[in-house]
Amino acid sequence: MTQQDDAPRIRTEHPAPDIARIRLARPAKRNAQDPALLYQLDAALAAAAADTRVRVIILAADGPDFSSGHDLAAPFELPGPPTATLEGDFDAPGVEGHLAFECEAFLGLCRRWRELPKPTIAQVQGRVIAGGLMLVWPMDLIVAANDATFADPVAAFGVNGAEYFVHAFEVGARRAKELLFTGEPITAEEAHAMGMVNKVVDPGELENATLELATRIAARPAFGLRLAKTSVNRSQDAQGMQQAVDTAFALHNLGHANNLARFGTIIDTSAIEHVRRPGR
């Protein structure tokens, strides 16, 4: 672990009674996720979960895009001790140390956020790419502007997809394959038709529509909401979601190992321009 830039990447607001709104605040980088952003977000979510004045949490983002995914220019190093797992030996050579990092910072945090014992709503505009899906999918509900798009083009890097691999559960098996095989984005309206997004609104209405939904939920009994959330999560788990995620995560790291053997890096960097091509 190394010392990283500690500039704020997250901002917490209280736009209404009982509501916390946590914003990704790295718009110049299109809210690309370096480890500092992920762990500042984790700390903000943990604080909102512990705050008895907060009944519903909104996850929003500054700028035109919700998140462009992992910041590939940032080191894969934790900014502090692990919080989601008991992983260690992050400096081990080969894929071993990187596997520990991804278990903690990617898969571990997503699972931790999914189990947050209060209702969560993602407020989404613009592009959500690969690792950006790992921020919205652990949330309970998604409200999207009609300019939002959702993409996971990273099969071009020689891996199967984003580390929190719940694609088939979010959009269905065949649409998940199309998403991954082509790298082409899903629009907000398409995501709504599939049940991945709860509500689609004009960009100018996004903030108010999300806050209105959060306020309606916050008026309901907190314990009942917690029991309902847990029941739905366990229903997904009973359908094999956690086992599917574990298998896909292992295959993801097999892809890293293959890339390391062939190219000397954990991703095939020759694909970066393909992944970034216009339209994403």
C-alpha positions as CSV (number, residue, x, y, z in Angstrom):
1,M,0.0,0.0,0.0
2,T,1.2,3.5,-0.8
3,Q,0.3,7.0,0.0
4,Q,-2.2,8.4,-2.5
5,D,-3.6,11.8,-3.3
6,D,-6.1,12.5,-0.5
7,A,-8.1,15.2,-2.3
8,P,-11.8,14.9,-1.8
9,R,-13.5,12.8,-4.4
10,I,-16.9,12.5,-2.6
11,R,-19.3,15.1,-1.2
12,T,-22.2,14.4,1.2
13,E,-25.3,16.5,1.2
14,H,-28.6,16.5,3.1
15,P,-31.1,17.8,0.6
16,A,-34.2,16.9,2.7
17,P,-35.0,15.5,6.1
18,D,-34.1,11.8,6.4
19,I,-32.1,11.9,3.1
20,A,-28.4,11.7,2.6
21,R,-27.1,12.3,-1.0
22,I,-23.5,11.2,-1.6
23,R,-22.0,12.6,-4.8
24,L,-19.0,11.4,-6.8
25,A,-17.1,14.6,-7.1
26,R,-14.4,13.9,-9.7
27,P,-16.1,15.4,-12.8
28,A,-12.9,16.3,-14.6
29,K,-12.0,12.6,-14.7
30,R,-15.7,11.7,-15.5
31,N,-15.8,10.2,-12.0
32,A,-13.2,7.5,-12.8
33,Q,-12.7,5.3,-9.8
34,D,-9.2,5.3,-8.3
35,P,-8.9,3.5,-4.9
36,A,-9.1,6.8,-3.1
37,L,-12.6,7.5,-4.6
38,L,-13.8,4.0,-3.8
39,Y,-12.7,4.2,-0.1
40,Q,-14.0,7.8,0.3
41,L,-17.3,6.5,-1.0
42,D,-17.2,3.5,1.3
43,A,-16.6,5.8,4.3
44,A,-19.4,8.1,3.3
45,L,-21.8,5.2,2.9
46,A,-20.8,3.8,6.2
47,A,-21.3,7.2,7.9
48,A,-24.8,7.5,6.4
49,A,-25.7,3.9,7.4
50,A,-24.7,4.7,11.0
51,D,-26.5,8.1,11.1
52,T,-29.9,7.6,12.8
53,R,-31.1,10.8,11.1
54,V,-30.7,9.2,7.6
55,R,-33.4,6.8,6.3
56,V,-32.6,6.7,2.6
57,I,-29.3,7.2,0.8
58,I,-28.9,8.6,-2.8
59,L,-25.7,8.0,-4.8
60,A,-25.3,10.8,-7.4
61,A,-22.4,12.2,-9.4
62,D,-21.1,15.6,-10.6
63,G,-20.6,16.4,-14.2
64,P,-22.0,15.0,-17.5
65,D,-21.2,11.4,-16.8
66,F,-22.0,9.2,-13.8
67,S,-18.8,7.2,-14.0
68,S,-16.3,6.2,-16.8
69,G,-15.2,3.2,-14.7
70,H,-11.9,2.2,-13.3
71,D,-9.1,4.9,-13.5
72,L,-6.6,2.9,-15.4
73,A,-3.9,5.5,-14.7
74,A,-4.2,5.0,-11.0
75,P,-2.2,2.3,-9.1
76,F,-4.0,-0.8,-7.9
77,E,-3.1,-0.1,-4.3
78,L,-5.3,0.5,-1.3
79,P,-5.2,4.0,0.3
80,G,-5.4,2.4,3.8
81,P,-6.3,-0.9,5.5
82,P,-9.0,-3.1,4.0
83,T,-12.5,-2.6,5.2
84,A,-14.6,-5.1,3.2
85,T,-12.5,-8.3,3.6
86,L,-9.5,-9.7,5.6
87,E,-7.4,-9.9,2.5
88,G,-3.7,-9.2,2.8
89,D,-0.3,-9.7,0.9
90,F,-1.4,-7.1,-1.7
91,D,2.3,-6.8,-2.8
92,A,2.6,-10.5,-3.8
93,P,4.1,-11.0,-7.3
94,G,2.2,-12.1,-10.3
95,V,-1.6,-12.2,-10.2
96,E,-1.6,-13.2,-6.5
97,G,-1.4,-9.7,-5.1
98,H,-3.8,-8.2,-7.7
99,L,-6.3,-10.9,-6.9
100,A,-6.2,-9.9,-3.2
101,F,-6.7,-6.2,-4.3
102,E,-9.7,-7.0,-6.4
103,C,-11.2,-9.2,-3.8
104,E,-11.1,-6.3,-1.4
105,A,-11.5,-3.1,-3.4
106,F,-13.8,-4.3,-6.2
107,L,-15.8,-7.4,-5.3
108,G,-15.6,-6.9,-1.5
109,L,-16.8,-3.3,-1.6
110,C,-19.7,-4.1,-4.0
111,R,-21.0,-6.8,-1.7
112,R,-20.6,-4.6,1.3
113,W,-22.6,-1.8,-0.3
114,R,-25.4,-4.2,-1.5
115,E,-26.0,-5.2,2.1
116,L,-26.2,-1.7,3.5
117,P,-29.2,-1.9,5.8
118,K,-31.0,1.2,4.4
119,P,-32.6,1.8,1.0
120,T,-30.2,3.2,-1.6
121,I,-31.0,4.9,-4.9
122,A,-28.5,5.6,-7.7
123,Q,-29.2,8.9,-9.5
124,V,-27.6,8.4,-12.9
125,Q,-26.9,10.6,-15.9
126,G,-24.6,10.3,-18.9
127,R,-22.3,7.3,-19.3
128,V,-21.9,4.4,-16.9
129,I,-19.0,2.3,-18.2
130,A,-17.8,-1.1,-16.8
131,G,-16.6,-0.3,-13.3
132,G,-19.3,2.4,-13.2
133,L,-21.8,-0.5,-13.2
134,M,-20.3,-1.7,-10.0
135,L,-21.4,1.5,-8.3
136,V,-25.0,1.5,-9.6
137,W,-25.8,-2.2,-9.4
138,P,-25.3,-2.6,-5.6
139,M,-27.8,0.1,-5.1
140,D,-31.5,-0.9,-4.5
141,L,-33.1,1.4,-7.1
142,I,-31.9,3.3,-10.1
143,V,-33.4,6.6,-11.4
144,A,-31.8,7.5,-14.8
145,A,-31.9,10.6,-17.0
146,N,-32.9,9.7,-20.5
147,D,-29.4,10.5,-21.7
148,A,-27.9,7.7,-19.5
149,T,-26.2,4.7,-21.1
150,F,-24.8,1.6,-19.6
151,A,-21.9,-0.3,-21.1
152,D,-19.3,-3.0,-20.3
153,P,-16.9,-3.1,-23.2
154,V,-13.9,-4.7,-21.4
155,A,-14.0,-8.1,-23.0
156,A,-11.8,-6.2,-25.4
157,F,-9.2,-6.2,-22.6
158,G,-9.2,-10.0,-22.5
159,V,-11.4,-10.4,-19.4
160,N,-15.0,-11.4,-19.2
161,G,-16.5,-8.1,-17.8
162,A,-16.6,-5.9,-14.7
163,E,-15.5,-7.7,-11.5
164,Y,-18.9,-7.5,-9.8
165,F,-20.5,-9.8,-12.5
166,V,-24.2,-9.6,-12.0
167,H,-25.0,-8.9,-15.6
168,A,-27.4,-11.8,-16.2
169,F,-29.3,-10.9,-13.1
170,E,-29.6,-7.3,-14.1
171,V,-30.5,-7.5,-17.8
172,G,-31.1,-11.2,-18.5
173,A,-28.8,-13.8,-20.0
174,R,-29.1,-13.0,-23.8
175,R,-29.0,-9.2,-23.4
176,A,-26.0,-9.7,-21.0
177,K,-24.2,-11.7,-23.7
178,E,-24.9,-9.0,-26.3
179,L,-23.7,-6.3,-24.0
180,L,-20.4,-8.1,-23.4
181,F,-19.9,-9.5,-26.9
182,T,-20.4,-6.2,-28.7
183,G,-19.4,-3.7,-26.0
184,E,-22.3,-1.5,-27.2
185,P,-24.2,0.5,-24.6
186,I,-27.7,-0.1,-23.3
187,T,-29.9,3.1,-23.3
188,A,-31.8,4.2,-20.2
189,E,-35.1,3.3,-21.9
190,E,-33.8,-0.1,-22.8
191,A,-32.6,-0.6,-19.2
192,H,-36.0,0.5,-17.9
193,A,-37.8,-2.0,-20.2
194,M,-35.5,-4.8,-18.8
195,G,-36.3,-3.9,-15.2
196,M,-32.7,-2.7,-14.5
197,V,-33.8,0.9,-14.1
198,N,-36.9,1.9,-12.1
199,K,-37.6,5.3,-13.6
200,V,-36.4,7.4,-16.6
201,V,-36.8,11.2,-16.6
202,D,-35.6,14.2,-18.5
203,P,-32.1,15.3,-17.3
204,G,-33.5,18.5,-15.8
205,E,-35.9,16.5,-13.7
206,L,-33.4,13.9,-12.5
207,E,-32.5,15.4,-9.1
208,N,-36.0,16.3,-8.1
209,A,-37.5,12.9,-9.3
210,T,-34.9,11.0,-7.3
211,L,-35.4,13.1,-4.2
212,E,-39.1,12.7,-4.4
213,L,-38.8,8.9,-4.6
214,A,-36.4,8.9,-1.7
215,T,-38.7,11.1,0.4
216,R,-41.7,8.7,-0.3
217,I,-39.6,5.7,0.8
218,A,-38.2,7.5,3.9
219,A,-41.8,8.0,5.1
220,R,-42.3,4.2,5.5
221,P,-41.2,2.2,8.5
222,A,-37.4,1.7,8.5
223,F,-37.5,-1.8,9.9
224,G,-40.0,-3.0,7.4
225,L,-37.8,-1.6,4.6
226,R,-34.8,-3.3,6.0
227,L,-36.6,-6.7,6.1
228,A,-38.0,-6.2,2.6
229,K,-34.5,-5.4,1.2
230,T,-32.9,-8.4,2.9
231,S,-35.7,-10.6,1.6
232,V,-35.2,-9.6,-2.0
233,N,-31.4,-9.9,-1.7
234,R,-31.7,-13.4,-0.2
235,S,-34.1,-14.3,-3.0
236,Q,-31.4,-13.5,-5.6
237,D,-28.9,-15.4,-3.6
238,A,-31.2,-18.4,-3.5
239,Q,-31.2,-18.3,-7.3
240,G,-27.4,-18.6,-7.3
241,M,-26.3,-15.0,-7.6
242,Q,-23.4,-15.2,-5.2
243,Q,-22.0,-18.4,-6.7
244,A,-22.3,-17.0,-10.1
245,V,-20.4,-13.9,-9.1
246,D,-17.7,-16.0,-7.5
247,T,-17.2,-18.1,-10.6
248,A,-17.1,-15.0,-12.9
249,F,-14.7,-13.3,-10.6
250,A,-12.3,-16.3,-10.8
251,L,-12.6,-16.2,-14.6
252,H,-11.9,-12.5,-14.6
253,N,-8.7,-13.1,-12.8
254,L,-7.9,-16.0,-15.2
255,G,-8.1,-13.4,-17.9
256,H,-5.6,-11.2,-16.0
257,A,-3.3,-14.1,-15.6
258,N,-3.5,-14.8,-19.4
259,N,-2.8,-11.2,-20.2
260,L,0.2,-11.1,-17.8
261,A,1.7,-14.2,-19.5
262,R,1.1,-12.9,-23.0
263,F,1.5,-9.1,-22.7
264,G,3.3,-8.5,-19.4
265,T,0.3,-6.5,-18.1
266,I,-3.0,-7.6,-16.5
267,I,-5.0,-6.1,-19.4
268,D,-4.4,-6.0,-23.1
269,T,-3.7,-2.3,-23.4
270,S,-3.9,-2.4,-27.2
271,A,-7.7,-2.4,-26.7
272,I,-7.9,0.9,-24.9
273,E,-8.8,3.0,-28.0
274,H,-11.4,0.4,-29.0
275,V,-13.0,0.6,-25.5
276,R,-12.9,4.4,-25.6
277,R,-14.2,4.8,-29.2
278,P,-16.9,7.4,-29.8
279,G,-20.4,6.5,-28.5
280,R,-19.3,5.3,-25.1
